[in-house]
């Protein structure tokens, strides 16, 4: 009986840990995607600003 309680406790801890890890990995993937999208947005804006300045520069 005591062995069964230890096994159930270990299983419960493992389930909590793996659930948390899956959640954390999903959150990290969403953060990574958000960072990539923001970086791309800034890249596009900077490129447009650069081309705009080249078009209207007086050299």
N, CA, C and O atoms as a GROMACS GRO file, in nm:
protein
  236
    1UNK      N    1   0.082  -0.120   0.000
    1UNK     CA    2   0.000   0.000   0.000
    1UNK      C    3   0.086   0.126   0.000
    1UNK      O    4   0.058   0.222  -0.072
    2UNK      N    5   0.193   0.125   0.081
    2UNK     CA    6   0.281   0.242   0.086
    2UNK      C    7   0.352   0.262  -0.047
    2UNK      O    8   0.373   0.376  -0.090
    3UNK      N    9   0.388   0.153  -0.112
    3UNK     CA   10   0.452   0.162  -0.243
    3UNK      C   11   0.357   0.224  -0.345
    3UNK      O   12   0.399   0.304  -0.429
    4UNK      N   13   0.231   0.187  -0.337
    4UNK     CA   14   0.132   0.243  -0.428
    4UNK      C   15   0.116   0.393  -0.405
    4UNK      O   16   0.106   0.469  -0.502
    5UNK      N   17   0.116   0.437  -0.282
    5UNK     CA   18   0.105   0.580  -0.252
    5UNK      C   19   0.225   0.657  -0.307
    5UNK      O   20   0.209   0.767  -0.361
    6UNK      N   21   0.344   0.600  -0.294
    6UNK     CA   22   0.464   0.666  -0.348
    6UNK      C   23   0.457   0.676  -0.500
    6UNK      O   24   0.493   0.778  -0.558
    7UNK      N   25   0.410   0.569  -0.564
    7UNK     CA   26   0.399   0.571  -0.709
    7UNK      C   27   0.295   0.673  -0.756
    7UNK      O   28   0.317   0.743  -0.855
    8UNK      N   29   0.183   0.680  -0.687
    8UNK     CA   30   0.079   0.777  -0.724
    8UNK      C   31   0.131   0.919  -0.702
    8UNK      O   32   0.105   1.007  -0.783
    9UNK      N   33   0.202   0.941  -0.594
    9UNK     CA   34   0.257   1.074  -0.568
    9UNK      C   35   0.359   1.113  -0.676
    9UNK      O   36   0.358   1.226  -0.724
   10UNK      N   37   0.445   1.020  -0.713
   10UNK     CA   38   0.543   1.046  -0.817
   10UNK      C   39   0.474   1.074  -0.951
   10UNK      O   40   0.516   1.163  -1.025
   11UNK      N   41   0.371   1.000  -0.981
   11UNK     CA   42   0.295   1.022  -1.103
   11UNK      C   43   0.229   1.160  -1.103
   11UNK      O   44   0.228   1.229  -1.204
   12UNK      N   45   0.173   1.199  -0.990
   12UNK     CA   46   0.109   1.330  -0.979
   12UNK      C   47   0.211   1.442  -1.001
   12UNK      O   48   0.184   1.539  -1.072
   13UNK      N   49   0.328   1.428  -0.939
   13UNK     CA   50   0.433   1.530  -0.957
   13UNK      C   51   0.475   1.536  -1.104
   13UNK      O   52   0.491   1.644  -1.160
   14UNK      N   53   0.493   1.420  -1.165
   14UNK     CA   54   0.533   1.416  -1.306
   14UNK      C   55   0.426   1.480  -1.396
   14UNK      O   56   0.460   1.554  -1.488
   15UNK      N   57   0.300   1.452  -1.369
   15UNK     CA   58   0.193   1.511  -1.449
   15UNK      C   59   0.189   1.663  -1.435
   15UNK      O   60   0.172   1.735  -1.533
   16UNK      N   61   0.205   1.711  -1.314
   16UNK     CA   62   0.206   1.856  -1.293
   16UNK      C   63   0.324   1.918  -1.366
   16UNK      O   64   0.310   2.022  -1.431
   17UNK      N   65   0.442   1.856  -1.355
   17UNK     CA   66   0.561   1.910  -1.421
   17UNK      C   67   0.546   1.910  -1.572
   17UNK      O   68   0.574   2.012  -1.636
   18UNK      N   69   0.501   1.801  -1.631
   18UNK     CA   70   0.489   1.794  -1.777
   18UNK      C   71   0.380   1.886  -1.828
   18UNK      O   72   0.391   1.940  -1.939
   19UNK      N   73   0.274   1.906  -1.752
   19UNK     CA   74   0.172   2.003  -1.790
   19UNK      C   75   0.228   2.144  -1.789
   19UNK      O   76   0.204   2.222  -1.881
   20UNK      N   77   0.301   2.176  -1.684
   20UNK     CA   78   0.364   2.308  -1.676
   20UNK      C   79   0.464   2.329  -1.789
   20UNK      O   80   0.469   2.436  -1.849
   21UNK      N   81   0.543   2.227  -1.819
   21UNK     CA   82   0.643   2.238  -1.924
   21UNK      C   83   0.578   2.259  -2.061
   21UNK      O   84   0.626   2.339  -2.141
   22UNK      N   85   0.470   2.190  -2.089
   22UNK     CA   86   0.398   2.207  -2.215
   22UNK      C   87   0.343   2.349  -2.226
   22UNK      O   88   0.351   2.412  -2.331
   23UNK      N   89   0.287   2.398  -2.116
   23UNK     CA   90   0.236   2.536  -2.115
   23UNK      C   91   0.349   2.635  -2.138
   23UNK      O   92   0.334   2.728  -2.216
   24UNK      N   93   0.461   2.616  -2.070
   24UNK     CA   94   0.574   2.708  -2.082
   24UNK      C   95   0.632   2.706  -2.223
   24UNK      O   96   0.670   2.812  -2.275
   25UNK      N   97   0.640   2.590  -2.286
   25UNK     CA   98   0.690   2.583  -2.423
   25UNK      C   99   0.595   2.652  -2.520
   25UNK      O  100   0.640   2.719  -2.613
   26UNK      N  101   0.465   2.638  -2.500
   26UNK     CA  102   0.367   2.705  -2.586
   26UNK      C  103   0.377   2.856  -2.568
   26UNK      O  104   0.369   2.931  -2.665
   27UNK      N  105   0.393   2.901  -2.445
   27UNK     CA  106   0.407   3.044  -2.418
   27UNK      C  107   0.534   3.098  -2.482
   27UNK      O  108   0.533   3.207  -2.540
   28UNK      N  109   0.643   3.024  -2.471
   28UNK     CA  110   0.769   3.068  -2.531
   28UNK      C  111   0.758   3.075  -2.683
   28UNK      O  112   0.814   3.166  -2.745
   29UNK      N  113   0.687   2.980  -2.743
   29UNK     CA  114   0.669   2.983  -2.888
   29UNK      C  115   0.588   3.105  -2.930
   29UNK      O  116   0.618   3.168  -3.031
   30UNK      N  117   0.484   3.139  -2.852
   30UNK     CA  118   0.405   3.259  -2.883
   30UNK      C  119   0.490   3.385  -2.868
   30UNK      O  120   0.480   3.476  -2.951
   31UNK      N  121   0.573   3.392  -2.764
   31UNK     CA  122   0.662   3.506  -2.744
   31UNK      C  123   0.760   3.519  -2.859
   31UNK      O  124   0.783   3.628  -2.910
   32UNK      N  125   0.819   3.407  -2.900
   32UNK     CA  126   0.916   3.406  -3.008
   32UNK      C  127   0.851   3.456  -3.138
   32UNK      O  128   0.911   3.535  -3.210
   33UNK      N  129   0.729   3.409  -3.167
   33UNK     CA  130   0.657   3.452  -3.286
   33UNK      C  131   0.628   3.602  -3.280
   33UNK      O  132   0.644   3.673  -3.379
   34UNK      N  133   0.586   3.650  -3.164
   34UNK     CA  134   0.560   3.792  -3.147
   34UNK      C  135   0.687   3.874  -3.171
   34UNK      O  136   0.683   3.976  -3.239
   35UNK      N  137   0.799   3.829  -3.116
   35UNK     CA  138   0.926   3.901  -3.134
   35UNK      C  139   0.967   3.903  -3.281
   35UNK      O  140   1.015   4.005  -3.330
   36UNK      N  141   0.947   3.790  -3.351
   36UNK     CA  142   0.980   3.786  -3.493
   36UNK      C  143   0.893   3.881  -3.573
   36UNK      O  144   0.941   3.947  -3.665
   37UNK      N  145   0.764   3.889  -3.539
   37UNK     CA  146   0.674   3.978  -3.611
   37UNK      C  147   0.708   4.124  -3.587
   37UNK      O  148   0.703   4.206  -3.679
   38UNK      N  149   0.742   4.158  -3.463
   38UNK     CA  150   0.779   4.296  -3.431
   38UNK      C  151   0.909   4.331  -3.501
   38UNK      O  152   0.923   4.442  -3.554
   39UNK      N  153   1.006   4.240  -3.503
   39UNK     CA  154   1.132   4.266  -3.571
   39UNK      C  155   1.109   4.287  -3.721
   39UNK      O  156   1.170   4.376  -3.780
   40UNK      N  157   1.023   4.207  -3.781
   40UNK     CA  158   0.993   4.223  -3.923
   40UNK      C  159   0.924   4.357  -3.949
   40UNK      O  160   0.956   4.425  -4.046
   41UNK      N  161   0.830   4.393  -3.863
   41UNK     CA  162   0.761   4.521  -3.876
   41UNK      C  163   0.861   4.637  -3.870
   41UNK      O  164   0.855   4.728  -3.953
   42UNK      N  165   0.952   4.633  -3.774
   42UNK     CA  166   1.051   4.740  -3.763
   42UNK      C  167   1.143   4.742  -3.884
   42UNK      O  168   1.183   4.849  -3.930
   43UNK      N  169   1.178   4.624  -3.935
   43UNK     CA  170   1.264   4.614  -4.054
   43UNK      C  171   1.195   4.680  -4.174
   43UNK      O  172   1.257   4.757  -4.247
   44UNK      N  173   1.067   4.650  -4.194
   44UNK     CA  174   0.992   4.706  -4.307
   44UNK      C  175   0.980   4.857  -4.293
   44UNK      O  176   0.999   4.930  -4.390
   45UNK      N  177   0.949   4.905  -4.174
   45UNK     CA  178   0.937   5.049  -4.151
   45UNK      C  179   1.070   5.118  -4.177
   45UNK      O  180   1.074   5.223  -4.241
   46UNK      N  181   1.178   5.061  -4.127
   46UNK     CA  182   1.310   5.122  -4.147
   46UNK      C  183   1.346   5.124  -4.295
   46UNK      O  184   1.402   5.222  -4.344
   47UNK      N  185   1.314   5.018  -4.368
   47UNK     CA  186   1.344   5.013  -4.511
   47UNK      C  187   1.263   5.118  -4.586
   47UNK      O  188   1.316   5.184  -4.676
   48UNK      N  189   1.138   5.134  -4.551
   48UNK     CA  190   1.054   5.236  -4.617
   48UNK      C  191   1.103   5.377  -4.584
   48UNK      O  192   1.104   5.465  -4.671
   49UNK      N  193   1.143   5.398  -4.460
   49UNK     CA  194   1.195   5.530  -4.423
   49UNK      C  195   1.323   5.559  -4.500
   49UNK      O  196   1.344   5.671  -4.546
   50UNK      N  197   1.410   5.458  -4.513
   50UNK     CA  198   1.536   5.475  -4.584
   50UNK      C  199   1.510   5.507  -4.732
   50UNK      O  200   1.572   5.598  -4.787
   51UNK      N  201   1.420   5.433  -4.795
   51UNK     CA  202   1.391   5.459  -4.936
   51UNK      C  203   1.323   5.594  -4.953
   51UNK      O  204   1.345   5.662  -5.053
   52UNK      N  205   1.240   5.633  -4.858
   52UNK     CA  206   1.175   5.764  -4.863
   52UNK      C  207   1.279   5.875  -4.854
   52UNK      O  208   1.270   5.974  -4.928
   53UNK      N  209   1.377   5.861  -4.765
   53UNK     CA  210   1.480   5.963  -4.749
   53UNK      C  211   1.571   5.969  -4.871
   53UNK      O  212   1.613   6.077  -4.910
   54UNK      N  213   1.601   5.854  -4.931
   54UNK     CA  214   1.685   5.853  -5.052
   54UNK      C  215   1.613   5.921  -5.168
   54UNK      O  216   1.676   5.990  -5.249
   55UNK      N  217   1.482   5.902  -5.176
   55UNK     CA  218   1.405   5.959  -5.286
   55UNK      C  219   1.400   6.111  -5.278
   55UNK      O  220   1.403   6.179  -5.381
   56UNK      N  221   1.392   6.164  -5.156
   56UNK     CA  222   1.375   6.309  -5.139
   56UNK      C  223   1.499   6.378  -5.088
   56UNK      O  224   1.491   6.494  -5.048
   57UNK      N  225   1.615   6.311  -5.087
   57UNK     CA  226   1.736   6.378  -5.039
   57UNK      C  227   1.786   6.472  -5.147
   57UNK      O  228   1.770   6.446  -5.266
   58UNK      N  229   1.848   6.581  -5.104
   58UNK     CA  230   1.900   6.684  -5.195
   58UNK      C  231   2.052   6.673  -5.194
   58UNK      O  232   2.118   6.738  -5.114
   59UNK      N  233   2.106   6.591  -5.283
   59UNK     CA  234   2.252   6.574  -5.290
   59UNK      C  235   2.304   6.626  -5.419
   59UNK      O  236   2.424   6.620  -5.444
   0.00000   0.00000   0.00000
